[in-house]
Amino acid sequence: MDRRESDEEVESSVGGVAPRDMESNASSFFDDEEMGIRDPLLRWQTGNTTSQLAVVGANVCPIESLDYEVVENDIYKEDWRSRKKEQIFQYVLLKWTFALLIGLATGLVGFFNNLAVENIAGFKWLLTSNLMLKHRYHEAFAVFAGCNASLAAAASALCAYLAPAAAGSGIPEVKAYLNGIDAHPILAPSTLFVKIFGSICGVSAGFVLGKEGPMVHTGACIASLLGQGGSRKYHLTWTWLRYFKNDRDRRDLITCGAAAGVAAAFRAPLGGVLFAYEEAASWWRSALLWRTFFTTAVVAVVLRTFIYFCRNGNCGLFGKGGLIMFDLSSNISAYGTPDLIAVVLLGVIGGVLGSLYNFLIDKTLRKYTIINERGVPFKILHAVAISLLTSCCSYGLPWLVKCTPCPPDILDQCPTIGRSGNYKNFLCPPNHYNDLASLFLNTNDDAIRNLFSGGTNNEFHISTLIIFFAGVYCLGIVTYGIAIPSGLFIPVILAGASYGRLVGTLLGPISKLDEGLFALLGAASFLGGTMRMTVSVCVILLELTNDLMILPFVMLVLLISKTVADCFNKGVYDQMVKLKGFPFMEAHAEPYMRNLKAGDVVSGPLITLAGVEKVGNIVHALKWTRHNGFPVVNEPPFSDARELCGLALKSHLLVLLKGKGFTKERVSTGAADVLRRFDPFDFAKAGSGKGVKLEELDIDDAEMEMYVDLHPIVNRSPYTVKETMSLAKAAVLFRELGLRHLCVVPKSPGGSPVAGILTRHDFMPEHILGRFPHLKNH
């Protein structure tokens, strides 16, 4: 593969350049680019020096950019002119119908995930607890560790063999897709299948991970399947579906899916909308806000319906748990200066610990790459080894603490006999409980619920909170990166809640705030320190706790933790996007870009197509280059002078060549001939990476000497900038408009009408600083 991504190169075109010249120019250019490796997780891959690869999940995949720009060619204009009001109404109605279906499907999957986890994990806890009550401790550990290892092996095998793209949280991949970066496995049906069942197995195995990140990826996969524009293979060729055969509508649907995933994971519909706006989406508008809000509202209704159904004992061990909801009644009537100082302290601690957490995850993932490249068996063994480590910590650490007498005025059962509860017995005499076992020998959701519980001051010893914090902090780091679906929200909330409650216990004599509230504020501070999200996390926590009185404290601790953490490094998802090698376009331009012009970063050779071009030239251009867009230049007699006619996409050229509308003479046939031969939907983008391939074309030598009119498929109004424009302004324009190609035109007329094309690759810091190393200090 060549050094540059298929469309992340400076695009060029044909205009009489011989195949040998194109190949030699390309090879010399790629050799010059060997110096920079922009994707850290790929540097261990043998022979990888290409920017068109990225780590998707746990596997290396080719990537390309998405086409968000409207291609205003003759076919597109004729198609919209011919559409009736009924068809436009159908198109709008279908958008809302898909939003409804995304909400229904994501809500059902979210409920199914929680139902399965609660029953599988509950059965494991009951089996272990029963053996321990019979004093068969070694057998209890064998059963506990064996169940966890089996579930871990199943989850890892699913990822390693069926869908490596399903490993990890999936949020960096969804974020990259919504920024305009596509890789087929990101949203494939196999990824969806493995994400659902792998997440169930991983969470049930007792790993320090969550299902929230995988739920975001799951919602995006569901939306992608609905937005494929139909399928001939499965006879889903309804005319209405074909309206969605474009990247713009799919992008909007996947944004709705990401929001629905958060809403299903946390029962937080408003938090889901704000998460999509603040963290996931790169482009936003008011119409999309309405649809995401509608989608998450549907998710909330679905979840509430099934929760009500399960209250009657119809769902096995699934009851109040699973769909996490923490009823924290803080009853804050007044607070003083010591309380504010405690909140500020939590914010600073969260910022420092969060940035350290991100740093350690970065280092761990780099080491894990060495294991992953050894093959599938090592990925599975790695997951099983981490599972055994987690089982030893969960089962062994509670033996280190002493039993605690049950509070005399407690209303709940103490000690708890069974799978959940605040007061685990764990070898303790009657009316005593093991506080560390109440945290480790529980599902993650129940452990958080125990930490958040109000009115339970002094329930957990300081030593217990220190041990639990150290355990989940370290286990969360070593668990993230193994080949299973794993989210970061729950590990971060667990660690933050434990040190928050620890601070609350230490400051109990001088603060009026409840220790459960301290746990919540600790979780908020750690979320702000790791993920750097403020508004969405604030609303999610409010929806989880159903307590508006804590709003000022949550806002304050999030702002402080984010500010402190930003002094050290980036948010964890931004860090993952870069580590995985995605050429992500930031919302702002780098300062050194103001010292460069757009013409400074375009590279050659520039290859252009004529308005009526020889078939052989087009085939050679497609064969010897990997570009996805070609400038089309009109020359006499089709124009008075050489002028830029527009831009022709590779996918459109392949469709046109496959139709074989060739002429022996170099004449313009016009749009009418193309419209007779093709349906406008023939030029729509196929779903899931499908479409006409160059290898499928059957063109003989005689046809290679014929001509084809490109004017009907040329985008007559491509975005252009002058070569003297600031590169910083060009970058902002490129990102805000969601472009794939940006034509650079010369400052003065008279020469070539186009100087080059800017694509995503040309704005990447690694590319720019590789060509202008003196700018690194700017």
N, C-alpha and C positions, 0 to 999 in steps of 0.2 A: 504494500500500500504506500501511496505517496505521503509526503510530510504534511500536507495541508488537507483539511476536511473538504469534502466534495464541493461545498459552496462557501467554505470559510476561506477560500483562496481569493485572490484578486481574479475575477472572472475575465475570460478572454474569449475570442471567437475566431472564425476561420479565415475568411477573406483571402483565399489563395495560398495559405501557408501549407507547405508540404508536410505530410505525416512525419517524415524523418526530422524536419526542422522542429516540429512541435515536440517530438519526443526528446530530442537533444536539449532544447531549451528548458523543458520541464525538469529533466534529470539534473541539469546543472543547478537550476534554482533550488531543487529539493536538497541537493548536497550542501548548499550554502545554509540551509535551515537546520542542519543536523545538530547545531550547537545547543539549542534550548530544549529542555524537557519541561513542559508546563504542568504535567499531571503527576504529582508525587507518588500516588499509589500505583502508578503504572511503571515506575522506574525499575521495578524488580522484574517486569515482564521481559522476556527474552526478545531482543531486537526491536522493542517498541520505541519509536521516535516520531510518532504521528499525533497530530492534534485532532484527528477524526476518530479517536477512540476515547472511551470513558468507562469507568467502573460503574456498572448498573447492578445494584444489589451486591452480589459477590462475584460477578463475572465481567469480563472485558467485552464491550460491544461497540460496533461502529455507530456513530452519531451523525446527524445532519440537522440543518436548520428547517424551521417550519415556515410556510408561506402565509403570513397574516395579511399581506397587502392584497387589495382587490386588483385583479388583473383586468384592466379595462381595455380589452381587445374587441374586435368587431363581433366575435361570437358572443361574448358576454353582453354587449350592448343590445344585440338583437334578441337575446334570450330574455332580458328584462323588459324590452319593449313588447314582447309577445305575451308576457305574463298578465293574466287577468286579476281583477281584485279578489276573486275567489281563491286563486292560487296564493296570493300574498297573505290572505287571511289564514289559509291552511298552514302556511309556513310559520306564522306567528303562533297559531294554536299548537302546532307541533312542538315548538320550543317550550311552551308551558306544560305540555303533556309529558315531554321528556323530563322536565324538572320534577314533575309529580312522580314519575316512575323511578327516577334516581332516589328521591326521598323514600319512597316505599321500599325499594330494594335494599338501600343502605340501612334503613331502620330494621328490616327483617334480618339482615346479616349481622347487625350489631346485637340484636336480641339473641340470635342463634349462637353467636360467639360467647356471650356471657352465660347463656344457659348451659352450653357444653363445658365451659371452664368451671363453673360452679359445681356441676355434677361430677366431672372427672376429678377435680381437685378435692371436692368434698368426700368422695368415695375413698381417695388416697388418705386423707387426714383421718377419717373414721377407722379405716383398717389399721393405720399406724397407732392411733389412740387406743384401740381395743387391745392390741398386743402389749402396749405399754402398761395398761391396767392389769394385765395378767403377769406383769414383771418379766416379760419376754423381750428384753431391751435389744438384744442383738438381732433377733428376728424382726423386730419393729424397724430397726435401722436398715436391715437388708431389704425389707419390703419398700420402705420409704425411698431409699436410694435407687433400688431397682426400678420402681415405677418412674421416678424422675429421669433416670438414664434411658429407659425405653421410650418415653415421650420425647426426650431430647433427640435421640437417634432418629425417631420417626420424622420429627420436624426438620432436622438437618438433611435427612435423605430426600425428603420432598423438595427442599430447596436445591440441593446439590444436583439431583438427577432430572427433575422436571422443570424447575424455573429458578435458576440462580438469581434472576432479577428480583425475586421476592424476598431475598435476605435483607436484613436491616429494617429501618423504620419505613423507608419509601418516601418520606417527606422531601429529602434532597432531590430525588428523581422527579417527583411531581412539581417541585419548585422549578427545576431546570426545564421541564416540559412547558410550563406556563410562561417561562422566559423565552421560549422559542427554540428549544433544543429537543430533538426527537431521537429516540432509539426504539426500535420495534418491540423489544421485550418489556419496556417499562410498563405498558398498559395492555399486554397480551392476555388472552383468556387463561392461559396456563399460569400466568403470574397471579391472576385473581384467585384461581383455585388454590394454589399453594399458599397465598397470603392468608386466606381464610383458615384453612385446616392447619397450616404450619403455625399460625398465631395461636390457635386453640391448644395445640400440643405444647408449644413453647411456654405459654403462660401457665398451663396446667402442670408443667414440669417443675414449677417452683423457681424458675430463673428470676433474677432481679431485673425484670423488664416489664413493659406494658403493652397493651394492645391498641393504644391510642394512635401512635404513628402508623402501624399497619392498617388501622381503620381509615385513616386519611387516604392511604394508597388504595385500599379496597374501594372506597367511594369513587376515586378517580378512575379506577379500572371499570367499574360498573357504568359510569358516565361515558367512557370511551367506547364500550361495546354498543351502547345505544346510539352513539354518534358516528357510527361507521358508514352510515348512508345505505344500509341494506347489505344483503349478501346473496350473490347468485348461487353459491354453493348450497346454502340452506333455503333457497327459493324465497328469500325475503327481498323482493325487488319492487315493493310498493313505490309508486312515483313520488309520493310525499317524502319518503326517506332520502331520496336522492338530493334533496335540498341541502342536506348536511354533509355533502362530500366536499368540505372545505375546512381548512385549519381554524378559521375564525370561529365558526359555530362550535367546533369540537373543543376549542379552548374555553369557551364560555361554559359548556356542559361540564368539562373536567373541573373548572373552578367551583361549580355547584357541587360536584361530587366530593371535592376536598372539604368543602364546608360541611356537607352532610356527614362525612366521616368523623369530624370533631364533634358534631352534634350527637351522633350515635354513641361515641365513646364516652362522653362526659354528661350526656343529657343536658347539653348547653347549646340551644339553638342560636342564641345571639352570639355566644362565644365562637361558634362555628363560622358565622358570617364575618366576624371581625378577624378571625384567624386567616380566612381566605384573603381578606383585604390587606392585613398587616404583614403576613408572612409568605403566603403562597403565591398570590397573583402578582404579575408584573404590570398588567394593564387593567384598568377598572373604569366602569361607567355606571350611571344611575340605573340603566335597564338591567345590568348584571346584578346590582344590589337587590333589586326587587326579586329576581329569580332565585338568588341564593337564599334570601330570606324566606321565600315560599318553600324552597326545598327543605331547609332546616326545620321549618314549622311542621312539615309533613313527617319528618323523622321524629319530632317530639311527640306528635299524636300517635304514631305507630308504637313507640316505646311505652308511652303511658298506657295504651290499650293492653299491651301484653303484660306489663307489670301488674295491672289490675287483675288480669286473668290468672296470674301466678300466685296471687295472694291467697287463693283458695287451696293451695297445695297441689296444683295440677302440673307443676314443673319440677318434680323431684326435690333435689336439695336446693334448687334456686328459689330464693326468697327475697329478703330485703337487699342482700348483697349483689355483687356483680355489676349492675348498672349503678355505678358509684354515686351516692348522694349523701353528703355529710350534713346532718342537721346540727349546726353549731349555733347555739343561742348564746351570744356573748353578753347580752344585757349590759352594754356599755352605757352607763348613765353619765359619767364624767371621767376625764382623764387629766393627769397633771404632767408636769415637766419630766419626772422620772419615767413615765410611760413613753413619752416622745423620745427620750434619750435611748430607751430600750429598743424602740422601733428603728431608730437611726443606726444603732449598733447592729441589729439584725441585717439591715440593708448593706452595711459595709462588709459584714461577714459573708453574706450571700454573694456579693460581687467578687470578693477574693476567692472564695471556695469555688464559685461557678467558673471563673476564668481558669483556675487550676484544673478543674474537672475537664474543661475543653482541651487544655494543653495535654493532659494525660490521655484522653481519648485519641487525640491526634497521634501521639507517639505509639499507642497501642495498636491502632489500625495499621500503621506502617509496618509494625512487626508481624501482624496477622497476615499481611500480604504474602510473606514468605511461606506461611503454612498453606494458604489458599492455592498458591500456584503449584503445590505438590500434587494436587488432584483431589478427586471426590472422597476417597477413603480418609484422607487426612482431615478434610473438613468435618466429616462425621465424628471421627475420633476426637477432634478438637472440641466439638459441642458436648460430647459425652464426658470429656475430662472436666470441662467447666461445670457440667451438671453435677458430677461427683463432688467437686469442690464446694459448690453451693449446698449440696445435701449435707456434707460434713459440717459446714458452718451452721446451717439451720438446725441440725439435730445435736451438734456437739456443743455449741456455745452456751445454750441454756443450762448446761450442767455446771457452768462456772459461777452462776449466781445463786444466792440463797433464796429460800422461800419467804414470801411476805404474807403476814396475816391479812385476811380479808377485812376491808373497811366495815366497821360496825353498823353504819347507817346506809349500807349499799342496798339499792333496790333490785339490781340485777343479780342473777345467779352467780355465786362465788363459792368454790371454783367452778369454772365452766367445764362440763364434760361433753366433748364432741368436737366439731370441726372448727368452730369460730367462737368469738366472745372475747371480752377484755381480760378475763381472769383464767388463764390456762393452768390446769392442775400440775402436770409434768412432774411426777414423783413426789409432790408435796403432800404433807399430812392434811387431814380434814381442816377446812376453814383457812387454808393457805393457798397461795397461787405463785406461779413463776412468771414474773413480769417480762422477762426476755423471751420466754416461750410464747407469750401472748403476741409478740411481734414477729418472731421468726417462724413459728409453726402455725401460720395462717396464710390465707391468700393475701396478695399485695393490697387489694382493695380493703380487706378487713383490717390489715395492719395500719393502713392510713386512717381508717375509721377509729381505731383504738387511740391513735396518737391525737386525732382531732377532737376526741370526745371531751366535752366540757364538764365542769364540776367534778373533775377527777384529779385534783391536785395531789401530788405525792404518790400517785399510782405507780409511777416508774421511778426507780432509783437513778441517781446520777450515773453510776457505773454502768447500769443497763443501757441508758441512752447513749453513752460514749461508745460502748461495744457495738450497739446496733448501728449507730451512725458510721463508725469505721467499717463495719461489715458491708452495709449496703453501698457505701461510697466506693469501696474497692471492688466489690462484686459487680456493681453497675458498670464500672470502667472495663473490666475484663470480659463481661458478658456482651457488651455492645461491640459488634464486629464479627461474631461467630455467624455461621451460615444458617441462621434461622430468622424469621420475621420478629423484629424486636423494636419496641418503642422506648423513648427516653423520658417521657413525661412521668411515668410512675416511679422509676428509680430516683429521679430528681425530686419528686414530691416526697418520697419516703425519706431521703437523706435530709432534705430541708426541714421536714416536719420533726425529725429526731433532734437536730441541733437547735431548732426553734424551741422545742419543748425543754431542751437542756438549758437554754438561756432563760426561759421562763422559770424553771426550777431554781436556778441560781439567783435570779432577781426577784424571787417571790417576796422577800421581806420589804422591798421598796416599791414594788409595782402592784397596781390593783388589777392588772389584766389577768385573765384566766390562762392557765397553762395550755389548754386546748387552742386558745386564740394565738398564743405564742407559736404553737406548732404550725398553724395555718400561715402566719406571717413568715415563719422560717421557710415554709414551702414556697411562698410567693417570692421571697428574696432569692432562693436558689434557682427558681424558674427564670427570674429576671437576669440572674448572673450567668446562666448557661445559654438560654435561648434568646435573650435580649428582646423579648416581646413584652409590651406593657399593657396596652389597652385590651387586647384579646385575652391575655392571662388574667387580668383584673376581672373582666366580665365572667370568664369561665369559673373562677374561684367564687364569685358572688352567686352564680347559678348553682354551683355545687353545694354551697353552704346555706343558701337561702337567707342571708343575713346582710342587709344593707348597712347596718350600723358600723360594720368593719371597713366600709369603703374608704374613708380617709387614710386609715392605716395601711391598707393594701396598696393604694396609689403611692403613698410616700415610700414604702419599702421597695416597691418595684422601680421607682425612679432612681432611688439611691443605688440599688444593686446594679442596675443597668449602667449607670454613670461610672461606677467604680470598675465594673468589669470591662467596659469599653476602653479603659486605660491600658489594658493588657493584651487583649486579642479580640477576635470577632465572635459572633454568636455561633453556636454549635452547628446549626444547619448551613449557615454561610461557609463555615469551615469545611463541612462535609462536601458541599458543592465544589469547592476548589480542590479538595483532596481527590475527589473522584474524577477530576479532569474535565468537568463540564465548562465550556467557554461561556460563562454567565456574563450577561450585560448588566452592569450596575446602573442604578438610577442616576448617578452623578458621574461626571468625567474626572479622570485623574488630573491633578494640577499640572503635571508635565505636558499634558496634551495641548495646553494653551500655547506651548512653544513650538508646536508643529502645525503644518497645514495639511489639508486633506490630500493634496498631491504628493506629500512627502512619503506616505505609507503605501501608495498603490505600487504594485509590482507588475512586471511584464513577463512574457510578451503578451500584448493585447491582441486578441484574435476576434475579429468581427465577422458577422454574416451579412450578406447583401439582402436586400428586400426580396429579390428573386434569386435564389441561390442554387448552385449545382448540388444535386443529391449527394454526390461523392464527397464534396467538401463538408457537408453536414455530418455524414457518417464518420468521416475521419476525425472531425472535431469531437464528436461524442465518444469515439473509440479511444482517442489518445489523450483526452483531458477528462477530468472528473468534475467539471463545472456544472452548475445547475441553472445558469442564466447566461445568455449571450446577447451582447448589444447588436442591434440590427441597424445598418447604415444604408440609407438610400443614395444611389449614385445616378448620374444621367444615364439613360433618358427618363428615369422614374422621378427625378427631381432636378431642379436647376443646378444645384451644387451638392456636394457631399453633406448630408445632414443626418442627425440621429433620429431614426424613425421610432425606436423604442427598444424593448427588451423581450426576448423570446425565451421561455422556460424550456429546460431539457425535456420535461415530461410532455409538454405540448408538441415539441419537435418529434418525439418518438411516436405519438399518436398520429401526427400528420404523415410521417413516413410510412407507418403501417397501413394507412389508407391508400397510399400510392396514387395520389392525385397529381401525377407528374405530367410535364409537357416537354416536347422536344425542343421547342423554341423558348427563349428567355423572355416570356411575356407574363404580365400580371393577369391572373384569372379572376381575382376579386373574391369577396366574401361569399357571394351567392353560391359559387361552386363548392366551397367548403361546407356551407350549411346544407347543401343537398347530400353531401357524402357522410356528414357526421351529425350526431345529436350533440347539443351543447354539453350534455352530461358526460359525453365521451372524454372531454377535456377536464372534467372535475377530478380532484385528487382522490385516488383510490385509498381505501382504509387499510390500516395495518401494514403499511409498507408495500402494498401490492401495486400493480400497474404494468405498463408495457416496458419490457426490458430490451436492451439493444440486441441481445442474443436472439430474441424472438423475430427480429426483422429478417425477411427473405427478399433481399434485393440483389438482382443479378448485375453483371457488368454493364449491360446496355442501359439499365435504369440508373446506374451510377453516373452516367453522362447526361442524364436528363435534368430538368429544372423543376423547382417547386416554389410556389408563391407563399412567402411567410407573412405577408401583411395581415391576413385575417387573424392570426394567432398572436401577433405582437402587441404587447402592452404599450399603447400609444402615449401614455402619460406616466412614465416612471419618475420616481423622485430623483432629482439631480441636485448637485451642489457644485460650485466652482472650485477649482483646484486650490484657490487661495483661501478658502474658508478655513477657520480654525478647526483643528481636529476635535477639540473639545465640543464645539457646537455641533459638528457632524455626528459625534457619538451620541449626544443627547437626542438629536433628531432621529437617528437610527433606532435608538431604544424606545423613544416615546411613540413612534409610529409603528413599531413592530415590524421592521423591514427585514428582508433577507438580502436584498441587493440595493446599493445606493450608487448611482452613476455619478462619476466625476467628470465634469466637462472643462475644457481649457478656458483660460481667462480671455484669450484673444482668439477671434475667428481666423480662419484661413488654413489651418492644418486639419488634423483629425478631429471630427466632431465629438469624440469621447476620449478622455485621457485614461480612464480605467474604471474599475468597479470596486467599491468598498463592501466587504462582507463582515460577518461577525468576527472572523479570525483577525482581521486587520485592526480591530480595536482592543484586542487582548494585550495586557501589559507585557506578557512574555514575548509577543511578536514585536511590539514597538521597542521595548528596551533591548531586544536582541539586535535590532538594527541601529538604535541610537543609545549605546551604553552610557554615554556621558550624561543622559537625563536621569540616571538612577538616583543621583544626589539632589535632584530638584524636588 
